[in-house]
Amino acid sequence: MKRLMFYCQHILGIGHLVRSLEIVRGLLQDFEIFFINGGEVIDGFPVPRVPHGPEGHQVHLINIPAIKTDSEFRELQIPDGFQTVEQVLAHRRDLLLSIFEQVQPNVLMIELFPFGRRRFSAELIPLLEQAKAADTKVVCSLRDIVVTKQDRARHEEKICRLMNQYFDLLLIHGDPQFMPLEVSFSRVQDLNCPVHYTGYVAQMNGPDPAEVPIPSVPQPLILTSVGGGRFGHELLHCVAQASKFLDDQIPHQIQMFTGPFCPDDVYASLRDMALQRRNLTVERFTPHLLHYMRQADLSISMAGYNTTMNVLTTGVRSMLLPFQGNDDQEQRLRSERLAELGIVQVIQRQDLQPERFAQKVIASLQQAPASIRFDMQGVEKTAQLVRSMVREVAVV
């Protein structure tokens, strides 16, 4: 069986990890996969597998020393036992090169780099050099929107240079009819490798119910979530405080998930608030978020890629608060485009006042959600394109 090495580095939320593992799920039929997780390990996070399949059909999850950042992107935070970022990157570089040598993959997939994660060049450039020397096919796995930099021309020039030097294929996990990559990256035409849109990567299934029992969902349900939980705390507190004003006005139950990385003090304060509210339940994390969203009357969340895909997949009414830390415009661009199409309501910062927010929730529940179709075949098309690339090499 062909082997595929997949590198994913999440530093703030869990969106990159969720999307990458969903892509891996689609590749499992054709590859033995070695998944490199460079971010913080999440207890209980489900890893795809083929039930009762051959031994080759599995994901070898390899957690290297984790690097993360704070909610303001001020600095990279390194694991215990290391003194500097340079030291941990050098250690991880050696690990990556050793893993590559042992695995000898036919395909190396790298999520986001070089369009992002440039701070990890010290470990990734040597890995790319090793892949090039081994004639391993290299694929960039990229979401629909790239974070732009102040010096955009210089930033895009570096991207083009690295893509043209090391990569054999660019897969954009989006739909050009909704959000072409040119909105955030102007030099697509300067890339020498094949460029394909795969459609959006959507979570189609959760964990196996036989292994993890699916919880019952209260009705009517207002679902509140903020992804990984390192940011979005103002939204969580606003919803919790708004529950007081919603209690007597509409029948409902608010189910809140703070995210696995939510600080302990924030989580504790929300749990304390929930003890005083009959309509509010607070938990950290669930592997069944999509199940809750399918049952919800309204979803209140940040506007990350994966949450937005869940909204589009389920057709649930949705209120989205775009994250704009570090001058990141990705969530703003996506949510405003969806609002233009009548699919979601965008939450403005001035809306985050409990009584005002409660009225917005009531108004959102009275609106029928719009139904617009986008290409959501990202998992299947990614697998097809990677499979075809490997077959072409075999024929040659």
C-alpha positions as CSV (number, residue, x, y, z in Angstrom):
1,M,0.0,0.0,0.0
2,K,1.2,3.5,-0.8
3,R,2.2,5.7,2.2
4,L,1.3,9.3,2.9
5,M,2.8,11.6,5.5
6,F,0.5,14.5,6.5
7,Y,1.9,17.5,8.5
8,C,-0.5,19.7,10.4
9,Q,0.4,22.5,12.8
10,H,-2.5,24.1,14.8
11,I,-1.4,26.9,17.1
12,L,-4.5,28.7,18.2
13,G,-7.8,26.9,17.5
14,I,-8.6,23.4,16.3
15,G,-9.9,24.2,12.9
16,H,-6.8,23.1,11.0
17,L,-6.7,19.8,12.9
18,V,-10.4,19.1,12.3
19,R,-10.2,19.8,8.6
20,S,-6.9,17.9,8.1
21,L,-8.2,14.8,9.8
22,E,-11.4,14.9,7.8
23,I,-9.3,14.9,4.6
24,V,-7.3,12.0,6.0
25,R,-10.6,10.1,6.5
26,G,-11.1,10.3,2.7
27,L,-7.5,9.1,2.0
28,L,-7.6,6.1,4.2
29,Q,-8.9,3.7,1.5
30,D,-5.8,4.3,-0.6
31,F,-3.0,5.1,1.8
32,E,-1.4,4.1,5.0
33,I,-1.2,7.5,6.7
34,F,1.3,8.9,9.1
35,F,-0.2,12.0,10.6
36,I,2.1,14.5,12.2
37,N,0.4,16.7,14.8
38,G,2.6,19.7,15.8
39,G,-0.1,21.3,18.0
40,E,-1.4,20.6,21.5
41,V,-2.9,17.2,22.0
42,I,-6.7,17.1,22.7
43,D,-7.8,14.3,24.9
44,G,-10.6,12.3,23.4
45,F,-10.2,13.8,19.9
46,P,-11.3,11.1,17.4
47,V,-8.8,9.9,14.9
48,P,-10.2,8.4,11.6
49,R,-9.9,4.7,10.9
50,V,-11.4,2.1,8.7
51,P,-13.4,-0.3,11.0
52,H,-12.2,-3.9,10.6
53,G,-10.1,-2.9,7.6
54,P,-6.7,-4.3,6.7
55,E,-3.8,-3.3,8.9
56,G,-2.5,-0.8,6.3
57,H,-5.8,1.1,6.5
58,Q,-5.0,3.2,9.5
59,V,-3.7,6.5,10.8
60,H,-0.5,6.5,12.7
61,L,-0.9,9.6,14.8
62,I,2.5,11.0,15.7
63,N,2.5,13.9,18.2
64,I,5.7,15.9,18.1
65,P,6.5,18.4,20.9
66,A,3.7,20.9,20.7
67,I,4.0,24.6,19.8
68,K,1.0,26.9,20.4
69,T,0.3,30.6,20.7
70,D,-1.8,32.9,22.9
71,S,-5.0,34.4,21.7
72,E,-3.3,37.6,20.6
73,F,-0.6,35.9,18.5
74,R,2.1,37.7,20.6
75,E,4.5,34.8,20.7
76,L,4.9,31.1,20.2
77,Q,4.7,29.1,23.4
78,I,7.0,26.1,23.6
79,P,6.7,22.9,25.6
80,D,8.6,22.1,28.9
81,G,12.2,21.1,28.5
82,F,13.1,23.6,25.8
83,Q,14.5,27.1,26.3
84,T,13.8,28.8,23.0
85,V,11.6,28.4,19.9
86,E,14.7,27.8,17.8
87,Q,15.7,24.9,20.1
88,V,12.3,23.2,19.8
89,L,12.1,23.7,16.1
90,A,15.6,22.2,15.6
91,H,14.5,19.2,17.7
92,R,11.2,18.8,15.7
93,R,13.2,19.2,12.4
94,D,15.3,16.2,13.3
95,L,12.2,14.2,14.3
96,L,10.5,15.0,11.0
97,L,13.5,14.0,9.0
98,S,13.8,10.8,10.9
99,I,10.1,10.0,10.5
100,F,10.3,10.7,6.8
101,E,13.3,8.4,6.5
102,Q,11.5,5.6,8.3
103,V,8.2,6.0,6.4
104,Q,9.6,6.7,2.9
105,P,6.2,8.2,1.9
106,N,5.0,8.4,-1.7
107,V,3.2,11.6,-0.9
108,L,3.9,14.4,1.6
109,M,0.9,16.7,2.4
110,I,1.6,19.9,4.3
111,E,-1.3,21.9,5.6
112,L,-1.2,25.7,5.0
113,F,2.5,26.2,4.5
114,P,3.9,28.2,2.6
115,F,0.7,30.4,2.6
116,G,1.0,30.4,6.4
117,R,3.1,28.9,9.2
118,R,6.2,30.6,7.9
119,R,7.5,30.7,11.4
120,F,8.0,26.9,11.0
121,S,10.2,27.2,8.0
122,A,13.2,26.0,10.0
123,E,11.7,22.6,10.3
124,L,9.7,22.5,7.0
125,I,12.3,23.6,4.5
126,P,14.7,20.7,5.4
127,L,11.7,18.3,5.2
128,L,10.8,19.6,1.8
129,E,14.4,19.3,0.6
130,Q,14.4,15.6,1.8
131,A,11.2,15.0,0.0
132,K,12.5,16.5,-3.2
133,A,15.7,14.4,-3.0
134,A,13.5,11.3,-2.6
135,D,11.2,12.2,-5.5
136,T,8.3,12.2,-3.1
137,K,5.2,14.1,-4.4
138,V,4.5,17.2,-2.3
139,V,1.0,18.6,-1.9
140,C,-0.2,21.8,-0.2
141,S,-3.5,21.5,1.5
142,L,-5.0,25.0,1.8
143,R,-8.3,26.5,3.0
144,D,-10.3,29.0,1.0
145,I,-8.9,32.2,2.4
146,V,-5.2,33.2,3.1
147,V,-4.3,35.5,5.9
148,T,-2.9,38.6,4.3
149,K,0.1,40.5,5.5
150,Q,0.9,44.3,5.6
151,D,3.7,43.8,3.0
152,R,1.4,41.7,0.8
153,A,3.7,41.9,-2.3
154,R,6.7,40.6,-0.5
155,H,4.6,37.9,1.3
156,E,3.1,36.7,-2.0
157,E,6.5,36.7,-3.7
158,K,7.9,34.3,-1.0
159,I,4.9,32.1,-1.4
160,C,5.3,31.8,-5.1
161,R,9.1,31.0,-4.7
162,L,8.5,28.2,-2.2
163,M,5.5,26.7,-4.0
164,N,7.4,26.7,-7.3
165,Q,10.5,25.2,-5.8
166,Y,9.0,22.4,-3.7
167,F,5.4,21.6,-4.4
168,D,3.8,19.4,-7.0
169,L,0.1,20.2,-6.4
170,L,-2.0,22.9,-4.7
171,L,-5.4,21.8,-3.4
172,I,-7.7,24.7,-2.4
173,H,-10.5,23.4,-0.1
174,G,-13.2,25.8,-1.3
175,D,-15.6,26.7,-4.0
176,P,-14.5,29.5,-6.4
177,Q,-18.1,30.4,-7.0
178,F,-18.3,31.5,-3.4
179,M,-14.8,32.5,-2.5
180,P,-12.0,32.4,-5.1
181,L,-8.5,32.3,-3.7
182,E,-7.7,35.5,-5.6
183,V,-9.7,37.4,-3.0
184,S,-6.8,36.9,-0.5
185,F,-3.9,35.8,-2.8
186,S,-3.5,37.7,-6.0
187,R,-0.8,35.6,-7.7
188,V,-2.4,32.2,-8.4
189,Q,-1.5,32.5,-12.0
190,D,2.2,32.7,-11.1
191,L,2.2,29.2,-9.6
192,N,3.8,26.5,-11.7
193,C,2.2,23.5,-10.2
194,P,-1.4,22.3,-10.9
195,V,-4.0,24.2,-8.9
196,H,-7.3,22.6,-8.1
197,Y,-10.4,23.6,-6.1
198,T,-11.7,20.5,-4.2
199,G,-14.9,22.0,-2.8
200,Y,-15.3,22.6,0.9
201,V,-14.2,20.0,3.4
202,A,-17.2,19.2,5.6
203,Q,-17.6,16.8,8.5
204,M,-20.0,14.2,7.3
205,N,-19.9,11.8,10.3
206,G,-18.9,11.9,13.9
207,P,-17.2,9.0,15.9
208,D,-18.7,5.6,15.7
209,P,-21.8,5.5,17.9
210,A,-20.9,2.0,19.1
211,E,-17.7,3.4,20.6
212,V,-18.9,6.8,21.8
213,P,-22.6,6.9,22.7
214,I,-24.4,9.9,21.1
215,P,-25.9,12.1,23.7
216,S,-29.6,13.1,23.8
217,V,-30.2,16.7,22.7
218,P,-32.6,19.0,24.5
219,Q,-35.3,20.8,22.5
220,P,-35.6,23.6,21.5
221,L,-31.8,24.0,21.4
222,I,-29.6,27.0,21.1
223,L,-26.1,25.8,20.5
224,T,-23.1,28.0,21.4
225,S,-19.5,27.1,20.6
226,V,-16.2,28.8,20.0
227,G,-13.9,26.1,18.5
228,G,-10.8,25.5,20.4
229,G,-11.6,28.0,23.1
230,R,-8.5,30.1,23.3
231,F,-10.5,33.1,22.1
232,G,-14.2,34.0,21.8
233,H,-14.7,34.3,25.6
234,E,-16.6,37.6,25.2
235,L,-19.2,35.7,23.1
236,L,-19.5,32.9,25.7
237,H,-20.0,35.4,28.6
238,C,-22.5,37.4,26.6
239,V,-24.6,34.4,25.8
240,A,-24.4,33.2,29.4
241,Q,-25.6,36.6,30.6
242,A,-28.2,36.9,27.9
243,S,-29.7,33.6,29.1
244,K,-31.3,35.5,32.0
245,F,-33.2,37.7,29.6
246,L,-34.2,34.8,27.3
247,D,-35.5,32.5,30.1
248,D,-39.0,33.9,30.3
249,Q,-39.4,35.0,26.6
250,I,-38.9,31.8,24.6
251,P,-38.9,28.0,25.3
252,H,-35.3,26.8,24.8
253,Q,-32.2,25.3,26.3
254,I,-28.7,26.7,25.7
255,Q,-26.0,24.1,25.3
256,M,-22.6,25.8,25.4
257,F,-19.2,24.2,24.6
258,T,-16.2,26.4,25.6
259,G,-13.6,24.5,23.7
260,P,-10.8,22.2,25.0
261,F,-8.3,25.1,25.3
262,C,-10.6,27.4,27.2
263,P,-8.7,28.8,30.3
264,D,-9.8,27.2,33.6
265,D,-10.9,30.5,35.1
266,V,-13.1,31.3,32.2
267,Y,-14.6,27.8,32.2
268,A,-15.2,27.9,36.0
269,S,-17.0,31.3,35.8
270,L,-19.3,30.0,33.0
271,R,-20.0,26.8,35.0
272,D,-20.9,28.9,38.0
273,M,-23.2,31.0,36.0
274,A,-24.9,27.9,34.6
275,L,-25.6,26.7,38.1
276,Q,-27.9,29.7,38.5
277,R,-29.6,29.3,35.1
278,R,-32.1,26.6,34.4
279,N,-31.8,27.2,30.6
280,L,-27.9,27.0,30.4
281,T,-25.6,24.0,30.3
282,V,-21.8,24.4,30.0
283,E,-19.3,21.8,28.9
284,R,-15.8,21.9,27.5
285,F,-15.8,19.7,24.4
286,T,-17.8,17.2,22.5
287,P,-16.8,15.0,19.6
288,H,-20.5,15.2,18.6
289,L,-20.7,18.9,17.7
290,L,-22.2,18.2,14.3
291,H,-24.8,16.0,15.9
292,Y,-25.8,18.9,18.2
293,M,-25.9,21.3,15.3
294,R,-28.2,19.0,13.3
295,Q,-30.7,19.2,16.2
296,A,-30.3,22.9,17.0
297,D,-32.7,25.7,16.2
298,L,-29.9,28.2,16.3
299,S,-26.1,28.0,16.3
300,I,-24.1,30.9,17.9
301,S,-20.4,30.6,17.2
302,M,-17.2,32.1,15.8
303,A,-16.9,32.1,12.0
304,G,-14.1,29.6,11.5
305,Y,-13.9,27.3,8.5
306,N,-15.2,24.1,10.1
307,T,-18.0,25.6,12.1
308,T,-19.1,27.5,8.9
309,M,-19.1,24.2,7.0
310,N,-21.2,22.6,9.7
311,V,-23.7,25.4,9.3
312,L,-23.8,25.0,5.6
313,T,-24.1,21.2,5.9
314,T,-27.0,21.2,8.4
315,G,-28.8,24.3,7.2
316,V,-29.2,25.5,10.8
317,R,-29.9,29.2,11.6
318,S,-26.6,30.8,12.5
319,M,-25.2,33.8,14.2
320,L,-21.4,34.2,13.6
321,L,-18.9,36.4,15.3
322,P,-15.7,36.8,13.2
323,F,-12.4,36.5,14.9
324,Q,-10.2,39.5,13.9
325,G,-7.1,39.2,16.2
326,N,-3.7,39.7,14.7
327,D,-5.6,41.7,11.9
328,D,-6.8,38.3,10.6
329,Q,-9.6,39.0,8.1
330,E,-10.4,35.4,7.2
331,Q,-13.5,34.9,9.3
332,R,-14.8,38.4,8.5
333,L,-14.5,37.8,4.7
334,R,-16.3,34.5,5.0
335,S,-19.1,35.5,7.3
336,E,-19.8,38.8,5.5
337,R,-20.1,36.9,2.2
338,L,-22.5,34.4,3.8
339,A,-24.5,37.3,5.3
340,E,-24.8,38.9,1.8
341,L,-26.4,35.6,0.6
342,G,-28.8,35.6,3.5
343,I,-27.4,32.4,5.1
344,V,-26.1,33.8,8.4
345,Q,-26.4,36.8,10.7
346,V,-23.1,38.5,11.5
347,I,-22.6,39.5,15.2
348,Q,-21.0,42.9,15.6
349,R,-18.9,43.8,18.6
350,Q,-21.5,46.4,19.7
351,D,-24.1,43.5,19.8
352,L,-22.2,41.9,22.7
353,Q,-24.5,43.4,25.4
354,P,-26.6,40.8,27.1
355,E,-30.1,42.4,26.8
356,R,-29.5,43.6,23.2
357,F,-28.0,40.2,22.3
358,A,-31.1,38.4,23.7
359,Q,-33.3,40.4,21.3
360,K,-31.0,39.5,18.4
361,V,-31.3,35.8,19.3
362,I,-35.1,36.0,19.3
363,A,-35.1,37.8,16.0
364,S,-32.8,35.2,14.5
365,L,-35.1,32.4,15.6
366,Q,-38.0,34.0,13.8
367,Q,-36.2,34.0,10.4
368,A,-36.2,31.0,8.0
369,P,-32.6,30.1,7.1
370,A,-31.7,30.4,3.4
371,S,-30.7,27.3,1.5
372,I,-27.9,27.8,-1.0
373,R,-25.7,25.0,-2.4
374,F,-22.0,25.1,-2.5
375,D,-19.5,22.4,-3.6
376,M,-19.1,20.4,-0.4
377,Q,-17.2,17.4,-1.9
378,G,-13.8,18.5,-0.6
379,V,-13.0,15.1,1.1
380,E,-13.9,13.0,-2.0
381,K,-12.2,15.3,-4.5
382,T,-9.0,15.7,-2.5
383,A,-8.7,11.9,-2.3
384,Q,-9.4,11.6,-6.0
385,L,-6.8,14.2,-7.0
386,V,-4.1,12.7,-4.7
387,R,-4.8,9.2,-5.9
388,S,-4.6,10.3,-9.6
389,M,-1.3,12.0,-9.0
390,V,0.2,8.9,-7.5
391,R,-1.2,6.7,-10.4
392,E,0.4,9.1,-13.0
393,V,3.8,8.7,-11.3
394,A,3.4,4.9,-11.3
395,V,2.5,4.9,-15.0
396,V,5.6,7.0,-15.9
